[in-house]
Amino acid sequence: MKTAELIRNRRSVRTFDGQPVSASDAEAVLNFANTVETPYGIPITWRILDAKEHGLSSPVIAGTDTYFAGKLQRCPHAEEAFGFAMEKIVLFAADRGLGTTWIAGTMDRAAFERAMQLEPGEVMPCITPLGYPAGKMSVRETLMRKGVKADSRLPFEELFFNGGFDTPLSRVAAGDLADVLELVRLSPSAVNRQPWRVVVSGDTVHFYEKRSKGFLGKDGWDLQKIDLGIALCHFVLGMEEQQRSVEFVIEDPGIPSADGLIYIASCHVA
C-alpha cells in the first residue's frame, strides 16, 4: 500500500481480536524498526514485549498481549526523533494488517520501563499494542474516540501559512505541496491537539510547535514534540512518494509569531 493511502486509512486501534501476533509479523516489524533512521541521527532501541511474561497492562487495551516499545538517551531532539521513527514503524505495521495506538500515559509505566531495561539517562517515551483489529470497537474505545474527536482535524488554513503567520495558506496556493501537507494535517497527536504549525516560504517548509498546557514535564520533556516528529515523518514520506528530495535543517528563520510558537525544524524541498 502506498504511504499516502496508509496515512489516510490508518486509525488508532485499542480493541483487538485476541489472535496472537504471528512470529513472521512480529519479526518483520522488529527487523524494519532496526533499519529506521531519522534526520536527527539519534539511535533508538526497539523491543517487542509480551504482557504475560513481563506483567504489562494498559486499561485502554483489550484483545492482545503484544506490545512494541522503544528507548533512547534523553538528549536534545530526542522527542522529535522518537516520533519520526515510531510513526514509520506504525505505518509499516498497518501495511501488514496490524493495529496500533500511541500510548504515553494510560499504562503501567513502571512495568514497561522494567521490561525495556532502562539504563541511566534513557527514556521510554511511548508504547503501542500490536495485534489484529477486532471486527468492532468496544464501547470504551468508541467513547474515547468521540471524546478527543479522533476522526476530525483542524482546517488546512489553520495549520499552514504562506510566508508568515499572518497569511493562511490555501490548498490552491500550496500548489504541488498541497497533497503532502494534507498528510501532515492527518497526523495523529496526543489528545488530538494537532500542535504543528507550518510556514511555507519559497522552497522551504518550516515546522513549529503550538504548545498546549499539560504536555511539558518538570524535567523539560515535551510530549508534543513527539507529535511534531510524527508530522515531520508524514511530510518526508509524502515527498519521497512524489520522488522529491528533502534537505532537513535546524535553522530558525526568525519568523515573527504572536502565539509564542516554538521553532522545530525546516525542510528545503526540490
C-alpha positions in Angstrom: 0.0 0.0 0.0 1.3 3.5 -0.8 2.3 5.8 2.0 -0.5 8.3 1.4 -3.0 5.6 1.4 -1.7 4.2 4.6 -1.8 7.5 6.3 -5.4 8.2 5.1 -6.7 4.8 6.1 -4.9 4.1 9.4 -6.8 4.7 12.7 -5.8 4.0 16.3 -6.8 0.6 17.4 -7.5 -0.3 21.1 -9.7 -3.4 20.6 -8.1 -6.5 19.1 -9.4 -9.9 18.1 -7.5 -12.0 20.6 -5.4 -13.7 18.0 -1.7 -13.9 18.9 0.6 -11.9 16.6 2.3 -14.3 14.2 6.0 -14.8 14.6 6.5 -13.6 11.0 4.7 -10.4 11.6 6.5 -9.7 14.9 9.8 -10.4 13.3 9.1 -8.2 10.3 8.1 -5.3 12.5 11.2 -5.6 14.6 13.5 -6.0 11.7 12.0 -3.0 9.9 12.3 -0.9 13.1 16.0 -1.7 13.4 16.5 -0.2 9.9 14.7 3.1 10.5 16.8 6.2 10.5 15.7 9.7 11.5 17.1 13.1 10.4 18.5 13.6 13.9 20.8 10.6 13.9 19.8 9.5 17.4 19.9 5.7 18.0 16.8 4.1 19.3 16.5 0.6 20.8 13.3 -1.3 19.9 11.7 -4.3 21.5 8.6 -6.4 21.3 7.2 -7.2 24.7 4.9 -10.0 25.9 2.4 -8.7 28.5 2.1 -12.0 30.4 5.9 -12.5 30.6 6.6 -9.0 31.9 3.4 -8.2 33.8 2.4 -5.4 31.5 -1.0 -3.7 31.3 -2.9 -0.8 29.9 -6.5 -0.1 30.9 -7.5 1.1 27.4 -6.3 -2.1 25.5 -8.2 -5.3 25.1 -7.5 -8.4 23.0 -3.8 -8.5 22.7 -0.8 -9.4 24.9 1.8 -8.0 22.5 3.4 -4.5 22.8 6.1 -2.6 21.0 8.3 0.0 22.6 11.5 1.9 22.2 14.0 3.6 24.4 16.7 6.2 23.7 19.0 8.6 25.5 17.4 11.7 26.8 19.0 14.4 24.7 18.1 17.5 22.6 15.6 16.5 19.9 15.0 13.0 21.4 11.3 13.6 21.3 11.1 14.5 17.6 13.5 11.7 16.7 11.3 9.2 18.5 8.1 10.4 17.0 9.6 10.4 13.5 10.9 6.8 13.8 8.0 5.2 15.6 5.5 6.6 13.1 7.4 5.0 10.2 7.1 1.7 12.2 3.4 2.2 12.9 2.7 2.7 9.2 4.8 -0.4 8.3 2.7 -2.4 10.9 -0.5 -1.0 9.4 0.6 -2.2 5.9 0.8 -5.8 7.4 -2.7 -5.5 8.8 -1.6 -4.9 12.4 -3.4 -2.4 14.6 -1.6 0.1 16.8 -2.2 3.1 19.0 0.2 5.6 20.6 0.2 5.3 24.4 2.2 7.7 26.7 0.2 7.7 29.9 -2.5 5.1 30.1 -0.3 2.2 31.1 1.7 0.7 33.9 4.7 2.8 33.0 7.0 1.3 35.7 6.3 -2.2 34.5 7.0 -1.2 30.8 10.2 0.6 31.8 11.4 -2.5 33.7 10.7 -4.7 30.7 12.6 -2.3 28.5 15.6 -2.4 31.0 16.1 1.4 31.0 19.7 2.5 31.7 20.6 5.8 33.4 19.8 8.7 31.1 17.4 6.6 29.0 13.7 7.3 28.4 10.9 5.2 27.0 8.6 7.9 25.5 5.6 5.8 24.2 4.5 2.3 23.6 1.9 0.7 21.3 0.0 -2.5 21.4 0.4 -4.8 18.4 -2.4 -7.1 17.2 -5.1 -7.7 14.7 -8.0 -5.3 15.0 -11.3 -6.7 16.2 -14.3 -6.5 13.9 -16.0 -4.0 16.1 -14.6 -1.3 18.5 -15.5 -1.7 22.2 -17.9 0.8 23.8 -15.0 2.2 25.8 -12.9 2.7 22.6 -15.8 4.4 20.8 -16.4 6.8 23.7 -12.6 7.6 23.8 -12.5 8.4 20.1 -15.6 10.6 20.4 -14.1 12.4 23.5 -11.0 13.5 21.6 -12.8 13.9 18.2 -10.3 11.4 16.8 -11.7 11.5 13.3 -11.6 15.3 12.9 -8.7 17.6 12.1 -8.3 21.4 12.1 -8.9 23.2 8.8 -6.0 23.4 6.3 -5.7 27.2 6.7 -5.4 27.0 10.5 -2.3 24.8 10.3 -0.4 26.1 7.2 0.8 29.6 6.4 2.2 31.4 3.4 5.5 33.2 4.1 4.5 34.2 7.6 1.9 33.5 10.3 -0.3 36.5 9.2 -1.2 34.8 5.9 -3.1 31.5 5.9 -2.1 29.1 3.1 -4.9 27.8 0.9 -4.8 24.4 -0.8 -4.7 26.3 -4.2 -1.8 28.5 -3.1 0.1 25.4 -1.7 0.2 24.0 -5.3 2.3 20.9 -5.6 2.8 20.8 -1.8 -1.0 20.6 -1.0 -1.2 16.8 -1.1 1.9 16.4 1.1 0.7 19.0 3.6 -2.6 17.2 3.8 -0.7 14.1 5.0 0.8 16.3 7.7 -2.7 17.5 8.6 -3.8 13.9 9.1 -1.0 13.1 11.6 -2.1 11.6 14.9 -1.3 13.5 18.1 -1.7 13.3 21.8 -5.4 14.0 22.7 -5.7 15.1 19.0 -4.3 18.6 19.8 -2.5 18.9 16.4 0.3 21.1 17.7 2.1 21.6 14.4 2.0 24.9 12.6 3.8 25.1 9.2 5.1 28.1 7.2 5.8 27.6 3.5 8.4 30.1 2.4 9.6 29.6 -1.2 11.2 26.2 -1.4 11.5 25.8 2.4 8.9 24.5 4.8 9.3 25.5 8.5 7.7 23.5 11.3 6.7 25.0 14.6 5.1 23.7 17.8 2.0 25.3 19.3 2.4 24.1 22.8 -0.7 23.2 24.9 -0.7 23.2 28.7 -0.1 19.9 30.4 2.3 18.4 28.0 5.6 19.8 29.3 7.2 17.8 32.1 9.0 19.4 35.0 12.2 17.9 33.6 11.7 19.7 30.3 10.4 16.6 28.4 7.9 17.8 25.8 5.4 15.2 24.7 4.1 17.4 21.9 7.5 17.4 20.2 6.8 13.7 19.6 3.8 14.8 17.7 6.0 17.2 15.7 8.2 14.3 14.8 5.2 12.4 13.5 4.2 15.4 11.4 7.8 15.7 10.0 7.7 12.0 9.2 4.5 12.3 7.2 6.0 15.3 5.3 9.2 13.5 4.4 7.4 10.2 3.4 4.9 12.2 1.3 7.8 14.0 -0.5 9.6 10.7 -1.1 6.5 9.1 -2.5 6.4 12.0 -5.0 10.0 11.3 -5.7 11.0 14.8 -4.5 14.1 15.5 -2.3 14.1 16.9 1.2 17.1 18.6 2.9 16.5 18.6 6.7 18.0 21.6 8.6 17.6 23.2 12.0 18.0 26.9 11.3 15.4 29.2 12.9 14.3 31.7 10.2 13.1 34.1 12.8 9.5 34.4 11.5 7.5 36.6 14.0 4.7 34.8 15.8 2.1 36.3 18.1 1.3 32.9 19.6 4.7 32.1 21.1 5.2 29.3 18.6 8.4 27.2 19.1 10.6 26.6 16.1 11.3 22.9 15.5 12.9 22.3 12.1 12.9 23.2 8.4 12.8 21.2 5.1 14.3 22.5 1.9 12.4 20.8 -0.9 13.1 20.3 -4.6 
